């Protein structure tokens, strides 16, 4: 599906065109929803955050620069709303394992590979869960959304060095967790550069 | 053989650096899988937008309201100033029409003469002079009282007699 450019759509939204906003929604809803879901691990919260993100887009459309990609701005709002949700203490309401089991498709994986895959995946996901909020957000933005360090710095409104530091410590914590779980060998320790 | 199948000497899985990145990327993607939001989300957004002004519009209207209230405040202040300026003559008219009653005295301004007297500094010499005059006047009054008390002839005003004597 091809979409008009963000610049054109934003101009149309400024003119009161809700259809253009719907096109932007269709273009970015999966990214935003999955980011919110990865951070909050709560489907209802992720849907609420998705809704609020696009309401804020509509509210602040006059201030947006249509010449630059809108995805980082949307993720900035998403992360802020996720942080608010997290700070309100509604985290961990739903079992992560239950959510994952509902989401992950395993139709094309053999039972043996599926079991192995599931074992490693579960351990890594437990390790990701054990990260602090700030480290987890950096990992999600880096590995799920593929943002570079500068974009993550913009999204989190912090220096690039802070992003590097968070990513470094997140990886170190993940490595330690995997070592404890017997899924990692210390000699392959990796430093983020 | 897939990298995921590789095992180390102790039976442990031994990924390299790229595999760690790949593992993390896969795990994070698995965290959300192919999850999709329900179609009701857009419906809620649309309903919210159609139900009323958006937050920006609300902010804009609030901004206009704030500007309006500022203008209202300025207008009221100007009106009060104008009323205040016109209040003095109005009260003077009231005093003219209704006389100098107790209420009028309360709300009318202090007479300028009193302000003038207070505002003019009294020099030390002037103060001494007025003191002397007061003392002299007091002595004269005392003398007049004595003369009046000793007046023998009721036909002549004792005070007039006293003044004639002084001359």
Contacts between the chains, C-beta under 8 A, distances in Angstrom:
chain1	res1	chain2	res2	distance
A	18	B	46	6.5
A	18	B	49	6.0
A	18	B	50	7.7
A	21	B	45	7.8
A	21	B	49	7.7
A	22	B	42	6.4
A	22	B	46	7.5
A	25	B	42	5.7
A	25	B	45	7.0
A	29	B	37	5.8
A	29	B	41	7.5
A	29	B	42	7.8
A	30	B	36	6.6
A	30	B	37	7.9
A	33	B	35	6.7
A	33	B	36	7.1
A	33	B	37	4.4
A	34	B	32	4.2
A	34	B	35	6.0
A	37	B	31	7.8
A	37	B	32	4.9
A	37	B	35	5.6
A	38	B	28	6.4
A	38	B	31	5.0
A	38	B	32	5.0
A	41	B	31	7.6
A	43	B	35	7.4
A	46	B	35	7.9
A	46	B	37	7.2
A	47	B	37	5.2
A	47	B	38	6.5
A	47	B	40	8.0
A	47	B	41	5.2
A	50	B	37	5.4
A	50	B	41	5.5
A	51	B	41	5.3
A	51	B	44	5.5
A	51	B	45	5.5
A	51	B	48	7.8
A	54	B	45	5.3
A	55	B	45	6.2
A	55	B	48	6.1
A	55	B	49	7.5
A	55	B	54	7.2
A	55	B	55	6.9
A	56	B	55	7.3
A	58	B	49	6.3
A	58	B	54	5.2
A	58	B	55	8.0
A	58	B	56	7.2
A	59	B	54	5.0
A	59	B	55	3.8
A	59	B	56	4.0
A	59	B	57	7.9
A	59	B	59	7.5
A	60	B	56	6.3
A	61	B	56	7.2
A	62	B	56	6.6
A	100	B	30	6.9
A	100	B	31	6.6
A	100	B	33	7.4
A	103	B	30	7.9
A	103	B	31	7.9
A	103	B	32	6.2
A	103	B	33	3.3
A	103	B	34	7.1
A	103	B	35	5.0
A	104	B	30	5.2
A	104	B	33	4.7
A	105	B	33	6.2
A	105	B	34	6.2
A	113	B	4	7.7
A	116	B	4	6.9
A	116	B	5	7.5
A	117	B	4	6.8
A	120	B	4	7.0
A	120	B	13	6.7
A	120	B	23	7.1
A	120	B	27	8.0
A	121	B	26	7.2
A	121	B	27	5.5
A	121	B	30	5.3
A	124	B	23	5.9
A	124	B	24	6.8
A	124	B	27	3.8
A	125	B	27	5.4
A	125	B	30	7.0
A	125	B	31	5.9
A	128	B	24	7.8
A	128	B	27	6.4
A	128	B	28	6.7
A	128	B	31	6.9
A	139	B	24	6.7
A	139	B	28	6.5
A	140	B	28	5.8
A	140	B	31	7.9
A	143	B	21	7.6
A	143	B	24	5.0
A	143	B	25	4.4
A	143	B	28	4.4
A	143	B	29	7.7
A	144	B	25	7.6
A	144	B	28	4.5
A	144	B	29	6.2
A	144	B	31	7.6
A	144	B	32	7.1
A	171	B	20	7.5
A	171	B	24	7.8
A	174	B	24	7.0
A	175	B	20	7.7
A	182	B	12	6.2
A	183	B	12	7.0
A	183	B	13	5.9
A	184	B	12	7.4
A	184	B	13	7.8
A	184	B	15	7.8
A	185	B	8	5.3
A	185	B	10	7.8
A	185	B	12	5.5
A	185	B	14	5.2
A	188	B	14	6.3
A	188	B	15	6.5
A	188	B	16	6.1
A	188	B	17	7.3
A	188	B	20	7.6
A	190	B	17	4.7
A	190	B	20	5.3
